[in-house]
Amino acid sequence: PYYVDINQNLFLEAYLRSSDSNLVLFVDTCVASPDPYDFTTVTYDIIRNGCPKDSTYTKYYSPYTHVVRFKFSAFQFVRNYPSVYLRCEFVVCRVYDYSSRCYQGCITRSKREASS
């Protein structure tokens, strides 16, 4: 466990261990939950589909394509859950594949129109 105060900045870094230098790492989704085994019932989105959802989220520059860095402010779930667990999903792509998910950035899903 990592203990922090409410509103304290949490700095995260993820890196891809690979001998292939032509890979890029992308943060697709980061979700917080008070339950380490359930990330669907009570959750809070920090990043969803590459889109920041938390107003305190900040992405930081990395000189390496295989390293991502970001921060957000620590928070607590209502009803005084004692812990917050984080699950992040990353995408690995070829560095110059501009049609890949890594280069699409934030994806907002449009709503479908119901037919009559």
Biopython code that builds the backbone (N, CA, C, O; Angstrom):
import numpy as np
from Bio.PDB.StructureBuilder import StructureBuilder

atoms = [
    (1, "PRO", "N", (0.827, -1.206, 0.000)),
    (1, "PRO", "CA", (0.000, 0.000, 0.000)),
    (1, "PRO", "C", (0.860, 1.254, 0.000)),
    (1, "PRO", "O", (1.991, 1.266, 0.486)),
    (2, "TYR", "N", (0.284, 2.301, -0.560)),
    (2, "TYR", "CA", (0.938, 3.586, -0.625)),
    (2, "TYR", "C", (0.006, 4.579, 0.052)),
    (2, "TYR", "O", (-1.108, 4.798, -0.423)),
    (3, "TYR", "N", (0.436, 5.174, 1.138)),
    (3, "TYR", "CA", (-0.420, 6.042, 1.938)),
    (3, "TYR", "C", (-0.236, 7.499, 1.546)),
    (3, "TYR", "O", (0.888, 7.996, 1.480)),
    (4, "VAL", "N", (-1.354, 8.183, 1.284)),
    (4, "VAL", "CA", (-1.321, 9.590, 0.902)),
    (4, "VAL", "C", (-2.460, 10.321, 1.590)),
    (4, "VAL", "O", (-3.413, 9.707, 2.071)),
    (5, "ASP", "N", (-2.348, 11.633, 1.628)),
    (5, "ASP", "CA", (-3.414, 12.477, 2.155)),
    (5, "ASP", "C", (-4.377, 12.849, 1.037)),
    (5, "ASP", "O", (-4.007, 12.849, -0.137)),
    (6, "ILE", "N", (-5.611, 13.165, 1.408)),
    (6, "ILE", "CA", (-6.591, 13.618, 0.437)),
    (6, "ILE", "C", (-6.063, 14.874, -0.258)),
    (6, "ILE", "O", (-5.490, 15.751, 0.388)),
    (7, "ASN", "N", (-6.253, 14.955, -1.547)),
    (7, "ASN", "CA", (-5.816, 16.052, -2.420)),
    (7, "ASN", "C", (-4.313, 16.107, -2.661)),
    (7, "ASN", "O", (-3.834, 17.011, -3.344)),
    (8, "GLN", "N", (-3.566, 15.162, -2.117)),
    (8, "GLN", "CA", (-2.130, 15.103, -2.407)),
    (8, "GLN", "C", (-1.961, 14.632, -3.849)),
    (8, "GLN", "O", (-2.689, 13.749, -4.302)),
    (9, "ASN", "N", (-1.008, 15.213, -4.571)),
    (9, "ASN", "CA", (-0.750, 14.786, -5.941)),
    (9, "ASN", "C", (-0.109, 13.406, -5.963)),
    (9, "ASN", "O", (0.845, 13.135, -5.233)),
    (10, "LEU", "N", (-0.644, 12.550, -6.804)),
    (10, "LEU", "CA", (-0.068, 11.220, -7.030)),
    (10, "LEU", "C", (0.558, 11.233, -8.414)),
    (10, "LEU", "O", (-0.129, 11.487, -9.404)),
    (11, "PHE", "N", (1.842, 10.965, -8.491)),
    (11, "PHE", "CA", (2.548, 10.930, -9.760)),
    (11, "PHE", "C", (2.763, 9.478, -10.144)),
    (11, "PHE", "O", (3.287, 8.691, -9.355)),
    (12, "LEU", "N", (2.357, 9.122, -11.358)),
    (12, "LEU", "CA", (2.499, 7.750, -11.829)),
    (12, "LEU", "C", (3.332, 7.708, -13.096)),
    (12, "LEU", "O", (3.298, 8.621, -13.921)),
    (13, "GLU", "N", (4.076, 6.630, -13.225)),
    (13, "GLU", "CA", (4.859, 6.394, -14.424)),
    (13, "GLU", "C", (4.728, 4.923, -14.765)),
    (13, "GLU", "O", (4.859, 4.060, -13.897)),
    (14, "ALA", "N", (4.473, 4.646, -16.017)),
    (14, "ALA", "CA", (4.428, 3.262, -16.500)),
    (14, "ALA", "C", (5.413, 3.155, -17.646)),
    (14, "ALA", "O", (5.566, 4.080, -18.443)),
    (15, "TYR", "N", (6.070, 2.029, -17.715)),
    (15, "TYR", "CA", (7.002, 1.852, -18.818)),
    (15, "TYR", "C", (6.917, 0.440, -19.346)),
    (15, "TYR", "O", (6.587, -0.498, -18.621)),
    (16, "LEU", "N", (7.216, 0.311, -20.604)),
    (16, "LEU", "CA", (7.175, -0.962, -21.305)),
    (16, "LEU", "C", (8.576, -1.546, -21.349)),
    (16, "LEU", "O", (9.508, -0.926, -21.862)),
    (17, "ARG", "N", (8.709, -2.729, -20.812)),
    (17, "ARG", "CA", (9.999, -3.412, -20.867)),
    (17, "ARG", "C", (10.045, -4.250, -22.134)),
    (17, "ARG", "O", (9.368, -5.272, -22.245)),
    (18, "SER", "N", (10.843, -3.810, -23.075)),
    (18, "SER", "CA", (10.972, -4.522, -24.338)),
    (18, "SER", "C", (12.282, -4.141, -24.996)),
    (18, "SER", "O", (12.758, -3.015, -24.855)),
    (19, "SER", "N", (12.853, -5.081, -25.708)),
    (19, "SER", "CA", (14.078, -4.785, -26.451)),
    (19, "SER", "C", (13.752, -4.099, -27.781)),
    (19, "SER", "O", (14.650, -3.619, -28.473)),
    (20, "ASP", "N", (12.468, -4.056, -28.131)),
    (20, "ASP", "CA", (12.030, -3.406, -29.369)),
    (20, "ASP", "C", (11.831, -1.914, -29.101)),
    (20, "ASP", "O", (10.899, -1.528, -28.396)),
    (21, "SER", "N", (12.696, -1.087, -29.657)),
    (21, "SER", "CA", (12.628, 0.363, -29.422)),
    (21, "SER", "C", (11.598, 1.052, -30.319)),
    (21, "SER", "O", (11.423, 2.267, -30.229)),
    (22, "ASN", "N", (10.922, 0.302, -31.174)),
    (22, "ASN", "CA", (9.928, 0.870, -32.079)),
    (22, "ASN", "C", (8.502, 0.711, -31.556)),
    (22, "ASN", "O", (7.559, 0.593, -32.338)),
    (23, "LEU", "N", (8.352, 0.708, -30.237)),
    (23, "LEU", "CA", (7.033, 0.584, -29.633)),
    (23, "LEU", "C", (6.682, 1.856, -28.869)),
    (23, "LEU", "O", (7.559, 2.541, -28.342)),
    (24, "VAL", "N", (5.407, 2.156, -28.819)),
    (24, "VAL", "CA", (4.916, 3.313, -28.083)),
    (24, "VAL", "C", (3.847, 2.824, -27.103)),
    (24, "VAL", "O", (3.090, 1.902, -27.404)),
    (25, "LEU", "N", (3.798, 3.455, -25.930)),
    (25, "LEU", "CA", (2.857, 3.090, -24.880)),
    (25, "LEU", "C", (1.819, 4.194, -24.740)),
    (25, "LEU", "O", (2.152, 5.379, -24.773)),
    (26, "PHE", "N", (0.554, 3.795, -24.585)),
    (26, "PHE", "CA", (-0.555, 4.748, -24.495)),
    (26, "PHE", "C", (-1.462, 4.349, -23.337)),
    (26, "PHE", "O", (-1.795, 3.174, -23.180)),
    (27, "VAL", "N", (-1.865, 5.338, -22.519)),
    (27, "VAL", "CA", (-2.803, 5.080, -21.418)),
    (27, "VAL", "C", (-4.211, 5.172, -21.978)),
    (27, "VAL", "O", (-4.652, 6.247, -22.385)),
    (28, "ASP", "N", (-4.916, 4.058, -22.002)),
    (28, "ASP", "CA", (-6.279, 4.058, -22.514)),
    (28, "ASP", "C", (-7.289, 4.344, -21.413)),
    (28, "ASP", "O", (-8.160, 5.199, -21.575)),
    (29, "THR", "N", (-7.181, 3.639, -20.301)),
    (29, "THR", "CA", (-8.179, 3.760, -19.231)),
    (29, "THR", "C", (-7.524, 3.579, -17.862)),
    (29, "THR", "O", (-6.690, 2.693, -17.681)),
    (30, "CYS", "N", (-7.904, 4.419, -16.905)),
    (30, "CYS", "CA", (-7.526, 4.242, -15.502)),
    (30, "CYS", "C", (-8.785, 4.447, -14.664)),
    (30, "CYS", "O", (-9.426, 5.497, -14.721)),
    (31, "VAL", "N", (-9.119, 3.432, -13.897)),
    (31, "VAL", "CA", (-10.332, 3.452, -13.089)),
    (31, "VAL", "C", (-9.953, 3.190, -11.632)),
    (31, "VAL", "O", (-9.113, 2.338, -11.342)),
    (32, "ALA", "N", (-10.578, 3.927, -10.728)),
    (32, "ALA", "CA", (-10.375, 3.726, -9.292)),
    (32, "ALA", "C", (-11.594, 3.011, -8.714)),
    (32, "ALA", "O", (-12.715, 3.173, -9.195)),
    (33, "SER", "N", (-11.349, 2.218, -7.674)),
    (33, "SER", "CA", (-12.422, 1.486, -7.002)),
    (33, "SER", "C", (-12.050, 1.307, -5.532)),
    (33, "SER", "O", (-10.866, 1.246, -5.199)),
    (34, "PRO", "N", (-13.048, 1.224, -4.648)),
    (34, "PRO", "CA", (-12.748, 0.934, -3.248)),
    (34, "PRO", "C", (-12.536, -0.561, -3.009)),
    (34, "PRO", "O", (-12.146, -0.964, -1.914)),
    (35, "ASP", "N", (-12.790, -1.382, -4.025)),
    (35, "ASP", "CA", (-12.680, -2.841, -3.917)),
    (35, "ASP", "C", (-11.648, -3.341, -4.928)),
    (35, "ASP", "O", (-11.827, -3.134, -6.128)),
    (36, "PRO", "N", (-10.581, -3.989, -4.481)),
    (36, "PRO", "CA", (-9.534, -4.426, -5.408)),
    (36, "PRO", "C", (-9.995, -5.518, -6.375)),
    (36, "PRO", "O", (-9.298, -5.815, -7.345)),
    (37, "TYR", "N", (-11.156, -6.116, -6.123)),
    (37, "TYR", "CA", (-11.648, -7.212, -6.963)),
    (37, "TYR", "C", (-12.863, -6.822, -7.799)),
    (37, "TYR", "O", (-13.361, -7.641, -8.571)),
    (38, "ASP", "N", (-13.348, -5.601, -7.662)),
    (38, "ASP", "CA", (-14.555, -5.165, -8.373)),
    (38, "ASP", "C", (-14.346, -3.764, -8.939)),
    (38, "ASP", "O", (-14.376, -2.774, -8.208)),
    (39, "PHE", "N", (-14.135, -3.698, -10.248)),
    (39, "PHE", "CA", (-13.952, -2.413, -10.916)),
    (39, "PHE", "C", (-15.145, -2.082, -11.800)),
    (39, "PHE", "O", (-15.003, -1.427, -12.833)),
    (40, "THR", "N", (-16.344, -2.548, -11.379)),
    (40, "THR", "CA", (-17.555, -2.249, -12.139)),
    (40, "THR", "C", (-18.666, -1.652, -11.280)),
    (40, "THR", "O", (-19.468, -0.873, -11.795)),
    (41, "THR", "N", (-18.744, -1.984, -9.994)),
    (41, "THR", "CA", (-19.863, -1.537, -9.163)),
    (41, "THR", "C", (-19.703, -0.095, -8.699)),
    (41, "THR", "O", (-20.465, 0.776, -9.118)),
    (42, "VAL", "N", (-18.730, 0.165, -7.848)),
    (42, "VAL", "CA", (-18.438, 1.514, -7.374)),
    (42, "VAL", "C", (-17.092, 1.905, -7.972)),
    (42, "VAL", "O", (-16.053, 1.366, -7.591)),
    (43, "THR", "N", (-17.120, 2.848, -8.914)),
    (43, "THR", "CA", (-15.876, 3.216, -9.595)),
    (43, "THR", "C", (-15.818, 4.723, -9.831)),
    (43, "THR", "O", (-16.814, 5.436, -9.711)),
    (44, "TYR", "N", (-14.634, 5.170, -10.165)),
    (44, "TYR", "CA", (-14.413, 6.557, -10.542)),
    (44, "TYR", "C", (-13.404, 6.563, -11.683)),
    (44, "TYR", "O", (-12.290, 6.059, -11.535)),
    (45, "ASP", "N", (-13.789, 7.128, -12.813)),
    (45, "ASP", "CA", (-12.908, 7.178, -13.973)),
    (45, "ASP", "C", (-11.924, 8.333, -13.849)),
    (45, "ASP", "O", (-12.309, 9.476, -13.604)),
    (46, "ILE", "N", (-10.658, 8.012, -14.022)),
    (46, "ILE", "CA", (-9.622, 9.031, -14.115)),
    (46, "ILE", "C", (-9.335, 9.295, -15.596)),
    (46, "ILE", "O", (-9.220, 10.444, -16.021)),
    (47, "ILE", "N", (-9.221, 8.216, -16.370)),
    (47, "ILE", "CA", (-9.074, 8.277, -17.819)),
    (47, "ILE", "C", (-9.973, 7.188, -18.400)),
    (47, "ILE", "O", (-9.988, 6.061, -17.904)),
    (48, "ARG", "N", (-10.719, 7.521, -19.447)),
    (48, "ARG", "CA", (-11.587, 6.531, -20.104)),
    (48, "ARG", "C", (-11.465, 6.728, -21.611)),
    (48, "ARG", "O", (-11.699, 7.823, -22.122)),
    (49, "ASN", "N", (-11.096, 5.656, -22.319)),
    (49, "ASN", "CA", (-10.908, 5.710, -23.781)),
    (49, "ASN", "C", (-9.933, 6.810, -24.197)),
    (49, "ASN", "O", (-10.117, 7.465, -25.223)),
    (50, "GLY", "N", (-8.890, 7.001, -23.383)),
    (50, "GLY", "CA", (-7.872, 8.010, -23.679)),
    (50, "GLY", "C", (-8.272, 9.420, -23.305)),
    (50, "GLY", "O", (-7.495, 10.354, -23.507)),
    (51, "CYS", "N", (-9.482, 9.599, -22.758)),
    (51, "CYS", "CA", (-9.987, 10.919, -22.404)),
    (51, "CYS", "C", (-9.875, 11.152, -20.897)),
    (51, "CYS", "O", (-10.397, 10.358, -20.116)),
    (52, "PRO", "N", (-9.209, 12.218, -20.480)),
    (52, "PRO", "CA", (-9.164, 12.538, -19.049)),
    (52, "PRO", "C", (-10.574, 12.833, -18.526)),
    (52, "PRO", "O", (-11.307, 13.624, -19.119)),
    (53, "LYS", "N", (-10.946, 12.198, -17.421)),
    (53, "LYS", "CA", (-12.255, 12.402, -16.804)),
    (53, "LYS", "C", (-12.144, 13.126, -15.471)),
    (53, "LYS", "O", (-13.119, 13.707, -14.996)),
    (54, "ASP", "N", (-10.981, 13.095, -14.876)),
    (54, "ASP", "CA", (-10.740, 13.761, -13.593)),
    (54, "ASP", "C", (-10.114, 15.121, -13.872)),
    (54, "ASP", "O", (-9.142, 15.220, -14.620)),
    (55, "SER", "N", (-10.666, 16.160, -13.276)),
    (55, "SER", "CA", (-10.172, 17.518, -13.544)),
    (55, "SER", "C", (-8.757, 17.755, -13.038)),
    (55, "SER", "O", (-8.109, 18.709, -13.467)),
    (56, "THR", "N", (-8.256, 16.907, -12.131)),
    (56, "THR", "CA", (-6.906, 17.087, -11.603)),
    (56, "THR", "C", (-5.864, 16.299, -12.402)),
    (56, "THR", "O", (-4.669, 16.387, -12.119)),
    (57, "TYR", "N", (-6.312, 15.534, -13.394)),
    (57, "TYR", "CA", (-5.405, 14.731, -14.215)),
    (57, "TYR", "C", (-4.528, 15.632, -15.071)),
    (57, "TYR", "O", (-5.010, 16.576, -15.698)),
    (58, "THR", "N", (-3.236, 15.331, -15.090)),
    (58, "THR", "CA", (-2.285, 16.028, -15.952)),
    (58, "THR", "C", (-1.338, 15.007, -16.545)),
    (58, "THR", "O", (-0.768, 14.183, -15.829)),
    (59, "LYS", "N", (-1.172, 15.066, -17.853)),
    (59, "LYS", "CA", (-0.213, 14.199, -18.532)),
    (59, "LYS", "C", (1.112, 14.932, -18.594)),
    (59, "LYS", "O", (1.145, 16.137, -18.845)),
    (60, "TYR", "N", (2.211, 14.214, -18.368)),
    (60, "TYR", "CA", (3.539, 14.813, -18.421)),
    (60, "TYR", "C", (4.330, 14.292, -19.604)),
    (60, "TYR", "O", (4.167, 13.150, -20.036)),
    (61, "TYR", "N", (5.179, 15.146, -20.110)),
    (61, "TYR", "CA", (6.038, 14.796, -21.231)),
    (61, "TYR", "C", (7.028, 13.705, -20.819)),
    (61, "TYR", "O", (7.557, 13.706, -19.707)),
    (62, "SER", "N", (7.260, 12.787, -21.736)),
    (62, "SER", "CA", (8.314, 11.795, -21.569)),
    (62, "SER", "C", (9.145, 11.776, -22.843)),
    (62, "SER", "O", (8.585, 11.746, -23.939)),
    (63, "PRO", "N", (10.467, 11.793, -22.723)),
    (63, "PRO", "CA", (11.306, 11.757, -23.922)),
    (63, "PRO", "C", (11.334, 10.368, -24.568)),
    (63, "PRO", "O", (11.894, 10.199, -25.651)),
    (64, "TYR", "N", (10.747, 9.399, -23.920)),
    (64, "TYR", "CA", (10.756, 8.018, -24.401)),
    (64, "TYR", "C", (9.343, 7.579, -24.786)),
    (64, "TYR", "O", (8.392, 7.821, -24.043)),
    (65, "THR", "N", (9.207, 6.941, -25.935)),
    (65, "THR", "CA", (7.886, 6.504, -26.390)),
    (65, "THR", "C", (7.343, 5.349, -25.560)),
    (65, "THR", "O", (6.134, 5.116, -25.538)),
    (66, "HIS", "N", (8.220, 4.629, -24.882)),
    (66, "HIS", "CA", (7.774, 3.480, -24.096)),
    (66, "HIS", "C", (7.493, 3.838, -22.626)),
    (66, "HIS", "O", (7.321, 2.947, -21.794)),
    (67, "VAL", "N", (7.448, 5.134, -22.310)),
    (67, "VAL", "CA", (7.190, 5.600, -20.947)),
    (67, "VAL", "C", (6.048, 6.615, -20.971)),
    (67, "VAL", "O", (6.045, 7.539, -21.785)),
    (68, "VAL", "N", (5.078, 6.434, -20.071)),
    (68, "VAL", "CA", (4.005, 7.423, -19.898)),
    (68, "VAL", "C", (4.038, 7.917, -18.466)),
    (68, "VAL", "O", (4.317, 7.158, -17.539)),
    (69, "ARG", "N", (3.749, 9.207, -18.296)),
    (69, "ARG", "CA", (3.763, 9.835, -16.973)),
    (69, "ARG", "C", (2.524, 10.707, -16.820)),
    (69, "ARG", "O", (2.135, 11.434, -17.734)),
    (70, "PHE", "N", (1.911, 10.617, -15.634)),
    (70, "PHE", "CA", (0.759, 11.467, -15.362)),
    (70, "PHE", "C", (0.557, 11.603, -13.867)),
    (70, "PHE", "O", (1.171, 10.888, -13.075)),
    (71, "LYS", "N", (-0.319, 12.537, -13.488)),
    (71, "LYS", "CA", (-0.642, 12.740, -12.080)),
    (71, "LYS", "C", (-2.127, 13.022, -11.942)),
    (71, "LYS", "O", (-2.798, 13.420, -12.894)),
    (72, "PHE", "N", (-2.621, 12.806, -10.730)),
    (72, "PHE", "CA", (-3.965, 13.226, -10.342)),
    (72, "PHE", "C", (-3.961, 13.389, -8.830)),
    (72, "PHE", "O", (-3.045, 12.924, -8.151)),
    (73, "SER", "N", (-4.983, 14.047, -8.308)),
    (73, "SER", "CA", (-5.065, 14.286, -6.866)),
    (73, "SER", "C", (-5.748, 13.120, -6.164)),
    (73, "SER", "O", (-6.740, 12.572, -6.644)),
    (74, "ALA", "N", (-5.190, 12.760, -5.021)),
    (74, "ALA", "CA", (-5.761, 11.664, -4.231)),
    (74, "ALA", "C", (-7.143, 12.051, -3.730)),
    (74, "ALA", "O", (-7.407, 13.216, -3.432)),
    (75, "PHE", "N", (-8.013, 11.065, -3.642)),
    (75, "PHE", "CA", (-9.381, 11.289, -3.187)),
    (75, "PHE", "C", (-9.843, 10.081, -2.379)),
    (75, "PHE", "O", (-9.144, 9.071, -2.295)),
    (76, "GLN", "N", (-11.005, 10.196, -1.799)),
    (76, "GLN", "CA", (-11.582, 9.090, -1.032)),
    (76, "GLN", "C", (-13.015, 8.902, -1.488)),
    (76, "GLN", "O", (-13.724, 9.876, -1.740)),
    (77, "PHE", "N", (-13.441, 7.661, -1.594)),
    (77, "PHE", "CA", (-14.827, 7.393, -1.947)),
    (77, "PHE", "C", (-15.740, 7.754, -0.781)),
    (77, "PHE", "O", (-15.314, 7.729, 0.374)),
    (78, "VAL", "N", (-17.003, 8.092, -1.080)),
    (78, "VAL", "CA", (-17.967, 8.398, -0.024)),
    (78, "VAL", "C", (-18.218, 7.134, 0.801)),
    (78, "VAL", "O", (-17.850, 6.034, 0.391)),
    (79, "ARG", "N", (-18.829, 7.296, 1.933)),
    (79, "ARG", "CA", (-19.089, 6.210, 2.890)),
    (79, "ARG", "C", (-17.802, 5.715, 3.545)),
    (79, "ARG", "O", (-17.753, 4.622, 4.108)),
    (80, "ASN", "N", (-16.771, 6.536, 3.460)),
    (80, "ASN", "CA", (-15.509, 6.266, 4.168)),
    (80, "ASN", "C", (-14.889, 4.908, 3.879)),
    (80, "ASN", "O", (-14.441, 4.213, 4.791)),
    (81, "TYR", "N", (-14.864, 4.533, 2.597)),
    (81, "TYR", "CA", (-14.081, 3.355, 2.231)),
    (81, "TYR", "C", (-12.630, 3.670, 2.593)),
    (81, "TYR", "O", (-12.149, 4.759, 2.279)),
    (82, "PRO", "N", (-11.925, 2.753, 3.241)),
    (82, "PRO", "CA", (-10.580, 3.068, 3.721)),
    (82, "PRO", "C", (-9.496, 3.114, 2.633)),
    (82, "PRO", "O", (-8.433, 3.699, 2.841)),
    (83, "SER", "N", (-9.765, 2.499, 1.476)),
    (83, "SER", "CA", (-8.724, 2.414, 0.446)),
    (83, "SER", "C", (-9.284, 2.741, -0.929)),
    (83, "SER", "O", (-10.487, 2.655, -1.177)),
    (84, "VAL", "N", (-8.372, 3.117, -1.807)),
    (84, "VAL", "CA", (-8.701, 3.330, -3.213)),
    (84, "VAL", "C", (-7.713, 2.493, -4.021)),
    (84, "VAL", "O", (-6.501, 2.576, -3.821)),
    (85, "TYR", "N", (-8.246, 1.692, -4.928)),
    (85, "TYR", "CA", (-7.424, 0.846, -5.790)),
    (85, "TYR", "C", (-7.515, 1.361, -7.214)),
    (85, "TYR", "O", (-8.556, 1.861, -7.641)),
    (86, "LEU", "N", (-6.432, 1.237, -7.936)),
    (86, "LEU", "CA", (-6.352, 1.772, -9.282)),
    (86, "LEU", "C", (-6.058, 0.651, -10.271)),
    (86, "LEU", "O", (-5.181, -0.182, -10.043)),
    (87, "ARG", "N", (-6.801, 0.643, -11.368)),
    (87, "ARG", "CA", (-6.535, -0.308, -12.462)),
    (87, "ARG", "C", (-6.413, 0.498, -13.753)),
    (87, "ARG", "O", (-7.328, 1.223, -14.145)),
    (88, "CYS", "N", (-5.268, 0.352, -14.397)),
    (88, "CYS", "CA", (-5.039, 1.071, -15.653)),
    (88, "CYS", "C", (-4.840, 0.074, -16.789)),
    (88, "CYS", "O", (-4.263, -0.998, -16.610)),
    (89, "GLU", "N", (-5.334, 0.459, -17.956)),
    (89, "GLU", "CA", (-5.171, -0.351, -19.156)),
    (89, "GLU", "C", (-4.352, 0.453, -20.158)),
    (89, "GLU", "O", (-4.631, 1.623, -20.419)),
    (90, "PHE", "N", (-3.354, -0.191, -20.703)),
    (90, "PHE", "CA", (-2.443, 0.451, -21.639)),
    (90, "PHE", "C", (-2.530, -0.235, -22.993)),
    (90, "PHE", "O", (-2.927, -1.396, -23.095)),
    (91, "VAL", "N", (-2.153, 0.503, -24.028)),
    (91, "VAL", "CA", (-2.096, -0.033, -25.375)),
    (91, "VAL", "C", (-0.664, 0.113, -25.866)),
    (91, "VAL", "O", (-0.025, 1.142, -25.646)),
    (92, "VAL", "N", (-0.169, -0.915, -26.526)),
    (92, "VAL", "CA", (1.173, -0.884, -27.107)),
    (92, "VAL", "C", (1.021, -0.911, -28.627)),
    (92, "VAL", "O", (0.315, -1.758, -29.174)),
    (93, "CYS", "N", (1.690, 0.024, -29.300)),
    (93, "CYS", "CA", (1.592, 0.136, -30.756)),
    (93, "CYS", "C", (2.984, 0.305, -31.352)),
    (93, "CYS", "O", (3.959, 0.562, -30.645)),
    (94, "ARG", "N", (3.048, 0.153, -32.665)),
    (94, "ARG", "CA", (4.271, 0.474, -33.403)),
    (94, "ARG", "C", (4.425, 1.994, -33.426)),
    (94, "ARG", "O", (3.441, 2.716, -33.590)),
    (95, "VAL", "N", (5.631, 2.471, -33.264)),
    (95, "VAL", "CA", (5.886, 3.894, -33.082)),
    (95, "VAL", "C", (5.443, 4.758, -34.260)),
    (95, "VAL", "O", (5.050, 5.904, -34.040)),
    (96, "TYR", "N", (5.487, 4.277, -35.481)),
    (96, "TYR", "CA", (5.099, 5.114, -36.622)),
    (96, "TYR", "C", (3.805, 4.651, -37.282)),
    (96, "TYR", "O", (3.536, 5.002, -38.431)),
    (97, "ASP", "N", (3.011, 3.876, -36.575)),
    (97, "ASP", "CA", (1.718, 3.431, -37.097)),
    (97, "ASP", "C", (0.659, 4.447, -36.673)),
    (97, "ASP", "O", (0.009, 4.280, -35.641)),
    (98, "TYR", "N", (0.489, 5.490, -37.466)),
    (98, "TYR", "CA", (-0.382, 6.595, -37.090)),
    (98, "TYR", "C", (-1.866, 6.241, -37.157)),
    (98, "TYR", "O", (-2.708, 7.023, -36.716)),
    (99, "SER", "N", (-2.190, 5.076, -37.703)),
    (99, "SER", "CA", (-3.587, 4.633, -37.710)),
    (99, "SER", "C", (-3.907, 3.784, -36.477)),
    (99, "SER", "O", (-5.047, 3.351, -36.308)),
    (100, "SER", "N", (-2.920, 3.542, -35.621)),
    (100, "SER", "CA", (-3.117, 2.688, -34.442)),
    (100, "SER", "C", (-3.860, 3.434, -33.333)),
    (100, "SER", "O", (-3.995, 4.656, -33.374)),
    (101, "ARG", "N", (-4.330, 2.695, -32.362)),
    (101, "ARG", "CA", (-5.054, 3.261, -31.217)),
    (101, "ARG", "C", (-4.201, 4.293, -30.474)),
    (101, "ARG", "O", (-4.739, 5.279, -29.971)),
    (102, "CYS", "N", (-2.915, 4.091, -30.396)),
    (102, "CYS", "CA", (-2.029, 4.993, -29.656)),
    (102, "CYS", "C", (-2.049, 6.415, -30.197)),
    (102, "CYS", "O", (-1.866, 7.367, -29.438)),
    (103, "TYR", "N", (-2.265, 6.570, -31.487)),
    (103, "TYR", "CA", (-2.237, 7.890, -32.093)),
    (103, "TYR", "C", (-3.626, 8.508, -32.249)),
    (103, "TYR", "O", (-3.748, 9.651, -32.690)),
    (104, "GLN", "N", (-4.664, 7.767, -31.894)),
    (104, "GLN", "CA", (-6.027, 8.300, -31.999)),
    (104, "GLN", "C", (-6.366, 9.227, -30.837)),
    (104, "GLN", "O", (-7.250, 10.075, -30.956)),
    (105, "GLY", "N", (-5.667, 9.070, -29.714)),
    (105, "GLY", "CA", (-5.913, 9.932, -28.556)),
    (105, "GLY", "C", (-7.261, 9.672, -27.927)),
    (105, "GLY", "O", (-7.707, 8.528, -27.837)),
    (106, "CYS", "N", (-7.909, 10.738, -27.491)),
    (106, "CYS", "CA", (-9.204, 10.653, -26.821)),
    (106, "CYS", "C", (-10.287, 10.245, -27.813)),
    (106, "CYS", "O", (-10.455, 10.878, -28.856)),
    (107, "ILE", "N", (-11.013, 9.194, -27.485)),
    (107, "ILE", "CA", (-12.115, 8.742, -28.333)),
    (107, "ILE", "C", (-13.421, 8.945, -27.587)),
    (107, "ILE", "O", (-13.663, 8.335, -26.545)),
    (108, "THR", "N", (-14.255, 9.809, -28.138)),
    (108, "THR", "CA", (-15.588, 9.994, -27.565)),
    (108, "THR", "C", (-16.559, 9.215, -28.423)),
    (108, "THR", "O", (-16.621, 9.388, -29.640)),
    (109, "ARG", "N", (-17.299, 8.376, -27.781)),
    (109, "ARG", "CA", (-18.267, 7.538, -28.486)),
    (109, "ARG", "C", (-19.524, 8.359, -28.755)),
    (109, "ARG", "O", (-20.102, 8.935, -27.833)),
    (110, "SER", "N", (-19.940, 8.411, -29.996)),
    (110, "SER", "CA", (-21.172, 9.144, -30.299)),
    (110, "SER", "C", (-22.373, 8.243, -30.074)),
    (110, "SER", "O", (-22.306, 7.031, -30.276)),
    (111, "LYS", "N", (-23.464, 8.852, -29.656)),
    (111, "LYS", "CA", (-24.686, 8.101, -29.425)),
    (111, "LYS", "C", (-25.342, 7.785, -30.754)),
    (111, "LYS", "O", (-25.319, 8.588, -31.687)),
    (112, "ARG", "N", (-25.930, 6.597, -30.820)),
    (112, "ARG", "CA", (-26.622, 6.194, -32.041)),
    (112, "ARG", "C", (-28.041, 6.729, -32.025)),
    (112, "ARG", "O", (-28.685, 6.817, -30.980)),
    (113, "GLU", "N", (-28.500, 7.077, -33.193)),
    (113, "GLU", "CA", (-29.874, 7.562, -33.315)),
    (113, "GLU", "C", (-30.795, 6.362, -33.424)),
    (113, "GLU", "O", (-30.535, 5.444, -34.202)),
    (114, "ALA", "N", (-31.859, 6.362, -32.656)),
    (114, "ALA", "CA", (-32.816, 5.260, -32.707)),
    (114, "ALA", "C", (-33.678, 5.409, -33.947)),
    (114, "ALA", "O", (-34.151, 6.502, -34.258)),
    (115, "SER", "N", (-33.879, 4.307, -34.653)),
    (115, "SER", "CA", (-34.723, 4.373, -35.847)),
    (115, "SER", "C", (-36.184, 4.315, -35.434)),
    (115, "SER", "O", (-36.526, 3.819, -34.360)),
    (116, "SER", "N", (-37.034, 4.828, -36.304)),
    (116, "SER", "CA", (-38.455, 4.878, -35.976)),
    (116, "SER", "C", (-39.122, 3.519, -36.119)),
    (116, "SER", "O", (-40.323, 3.392, -35.878)),
]
sb = StructureBuilder()
sb.init_structure("model")
sb.init_model(0)
sb.init_chain("A")
sb.init_seg("    ")
for serial, (resi, resn, name, xyz) in enumerate(atoms, 1):
    if name == "N":
        sb.init_residue(resn, " ", resi, " ")
    sb.init_atom(name, np.array(xyz, "f"), 0.0, 1.0, " ", f" {name:<3s}", serial, name[0])
structure = sb.get_structure()
